[in-house]
Amino acid sequence: MPATRTRRHRPKGPTTSRPLASNATATAKVSLPAPAPAPPAVPASGPVAAPSAPSARDETHFSVRRFADAPISEASKKGIKHECMSDVQAATLECALAGLDLLVQAKTGTGKTLAFLLPAVERLVKMKDLASRKISMLVLSPTRELALQIEEEAQTLIANHPLRVAHAIGGTNMSATGKRIMENPPRILIATPGRLVDHFENTPNFVHLFSDLRVIVYDEADRLLDQGFKKELDKILGFLPDRTKVQRQALLFSATVSQEIKVVAKGALAQKYKFISTLRDDEVNTHEHVPQQSIIVPFAKHLAATFAFLQQDRLLHNGASKVMIFLPTARLVGFYYEALSQLPRGTLPPIYEIHSRKSQPARIKAADAFKDAREGVLISSDVTARGMDFPGVTLIIQPGLPANAEQYIHRLGRTARAGAGGRGMIILDEAEAFFLRDRTISGLGITPVPSAATAGSYRLDASLLAAASATTDALVARVSAETKAQAYRAFLGFYNSSLRALRWTRDDLVAHGGHFAAEALGWAGPQLPEIDKKTVGKMGLKGVRGLNIVVSEPRPPRGVPRQPRN
Ligand SMILES: Nc1ncnc2c1ncn2[C@@H]1O[C@H](COP(=O)(O)OP(=O)(O)OP(=O)(O)O)[C@@H](O)[C@H]1O
């Protein structure tokens, strides 16, 4: 079955937030208390002093320019639910309408989707010479969920235009989608790169649908242009008509555009492209009104610290606590989900999980449920880190190292969207603390979590952590051995790719993995979880002592152990 959906946005829930009082610059560290006592039946509640007041909207990224006065069609105006443009929409409209290629940078949650959809749609409806039964506009998205979200926004915008939009994304029935698209080609196609390549290679005549392509959009352009998608992007461009022979507009949008990406992006843009940024020269890349905090605790206490902040956010946002927890790999998401799901009903808001190892219908179900939820906890890998617009998220928790500074910024950007408030919390082991000294990250104003109670603030000290650990240790004890073994291997796989930054040798990695298994996962067996000989080889850990290596049955080629997945 293709992943077709019909859903409507519910109005944004109230988002409450208030800047935190602490201005300290050192990093908070919590020294560990003695081993935790027996777990209480009801988890310890947080130390929050007072609910925070609703935050003022951050108006700086919304202009006073009205859509009603813009040089766009009445049909588009009817499809737009906002009165005034955001900065990025106002800054790019005329250039995009004029058909220029654009590379655009604007903060997360400031309306980039409409900024590329609107002018592109306007241009299409004015083009009289479009070939019939062809795709005129292609939007590339790095993730499936984001593709569906863009499709939904496009659907709203074009409701009064004679245009149709469809998607082609991984995890859905490819032949059914291919057949539908070939029988009735949409004017606008939203696609993920891998699936698009699959269609080009395997759906007969698919490539002919693109012979008159007029607009190509790269949403989350820096992610699409990085090494991870290079192979697919090269193939896609190879299937599309030669840029020198057709007039095709390219629109590249992202919240993060590094100098490196600016260079790479030139390959996707016409020579006379324009770079537009709505960030002031001296401005940091996250929203000023989003307090961001850090805490340094051992890996073994990351789950407990997460649980303590979940409880505190619930108290702060009475009935409207909506938290996203971002973990480095799919298997670690699975571990957190299995642990926190054991809590007695009602201890936390409803918990959802999303990552690449779930089926696509399950992913869509979780994303939709969290979108619609007034309160909830979404435990996620980086599949939802970029672009996803979940209304009313109050707190982003990041236990463990983000893949890079950009990913930290995009994850944080799931809160405080469209001028709303929100907060961020990053939980790191001492070995990971270097991340806070990263040039980009150190400029973001992340402050240590205070240990003393402050009105409307989170806090953490050794006794709060011990109380939270008492609960989470009991939860972890009930997590299945398989989930723990997978989390252990994911830990090794993920941190293996950051050895230099961590200043770990391969022996250190294996030793830390062992501690993680024993202390964070409560692994009690005489042997560590098994790890396949081939995986050990791929990780470059051959000859390192301290692993429980097994030789598994040969698997069919598609199931070969891979890099840790999101
Ligand atoms: N002009 C506007 N006024 C108010 N809200 C808007 C406006 N334009 C878009 N929005 C809303 O702002 C939210 C964020 O928009 P969008 O998802 O396009 O942000 P984005 O800049 O693409 O974010 P990200 O960088 O995370 O991808 C959405 O809920 C959208 O409906």
The ligand as an SDF file (V2000), in Angstrom:
LIG
                    3D

 31 33  0  0  0  0  0  0  0  0999 V2000
    3.9660   33.6320    7.2190 N   0  0  0  0  0  0  0  0  0  0  0  0
    3.8000   32.8270    8.2450 C   0  0  0  0  0  0  0  0  0  0  0  0
    3.2420   33.2680    9.3890 N   0  0  0  0  0  0  0  0  0  0  0  0
    3.0580   32.4200   10.4360 C   0  0  0  0  0  0  0  0  0  0  0  0
    3.3830   31.1230   10.4190 N   0  0  0  0  0  0  0  0  0  0  0  0
    3.9430   30.6410    9.3090 C   0  0  0  0  0  0  0  0  0  0  0  0
    4.1640   31.4460    8.1610 C   0  0  0  0  0  0  0  0  0  0  0  0
    4.7340   30.6850    7.2040 N   0  0  0  0  0  0  0  0  0  0  0  0
    4.8370   29.4450    7.7060 C   0  0  0  0  0  0  0  0  0  0  0  0
    4.3680   29.3990    8.9690 N   0  0  0  0  0  0  0  0  0  0  0  0
    4.2900   28.2520    9.8600 C   0  0  0  0  0  0  0  0  0  0  0  0
    5.5600   28.1180   10.4850 O   0  0  0  0  0  0  0  0  0  0  0  0
    5.8250   26.7400   10.7590 C   0  0  0  0  0  0  0  0  0  0  0  0
    7.2070   26.3980   10.2740 C   0  0  0  0  0  0  0  0  0  0  0  0
    7.2590   26.4730    8.8640 O   0  0  0  0  0  0  0  0  0  0  0  0
    8.2350   25.5490    8.0170 P   0  0  0  0  0  0  0  0  0  0  0  0
    8.0480   24.1170    8.4200 O   0  0  0  0  0  0  0  0  0  0  0  0
    8.0770   25.8810    6.6050 O   0  0  0  0  0  0  0  0  0  0  0  0
    9.6320   26.0580    8.5890 O   0  0  0  0  0  0  0  0  0  0  0  0
   11.0950   25.8420    8.0350 P   0  0  0  0  0  0  0  0  0  0  0  0
   11.7370   27.1710    8.0090 O   0  0  0  0  0  0  0  0  0  0  0  0
   11.0500   25.0560    6.7720 O   0  0  0  0  0  0  0  0  0  0  0  0
   11.7400   24.9980    9.2050 O   0  0  0  0  0  0  0  0  0  0  0  0
   12.9500   23.9110    9.1780 P   0  0  0  0  0  0  0  0  0  0  0  0
   14.2080   24.6940    9.0430 O   0  0  0  0  0  0  0  0  0  0  0  0
   12.8290   23.2370   10.4710 O   0  0  0  0  0  0  0  0  0  0  0  0
   12.7060   23.0260    7.9940 O   0  0  0  0  0  0  0  0  0  0  0  0
    4.7060   25.9520   10.0910 C   0  0  0  0  0  0  0  0  0  0  0  0
    3.7770   25.5620   11.0750 O   0  0  0  0  0  0  0  0  0  0  0  0
    4.0940   26.9230    9.1340 C   0  0  0  0  0  0  0  0  0  0  0  0
    2.7140   26.6670    8.9300 O   0  0  0  0  0  0  0  0  0  0  0  0
  1  2  1  0
  2  3  1  0
  2  7  2  0
  3  4  2  0
  4  5  1  0
  5  6  2  0
  6  7  1  0
  6 10  1  0
  7  8  1  0
  8  9  2  0
  9 10  1  0
 10 11  1  0
 11 12  1  0
 11 30  1  0
 12 13  1  0
 13 14  1  0
 13 28  1  0
 14 15  1  0
 15 16  1  0
 16 17  2  0
 16 18  1  0
 16 19  1  0
 19 20  1  0
 20 21  2  0
 20 22  1  0
 20 23  1  0
 23 24  1  0
 24 25  2  0
 24 26  1  0
 24 27  1  0
 28 29  1  0
 28 30  1  0
 30 31  1  0
M  END
$$$$
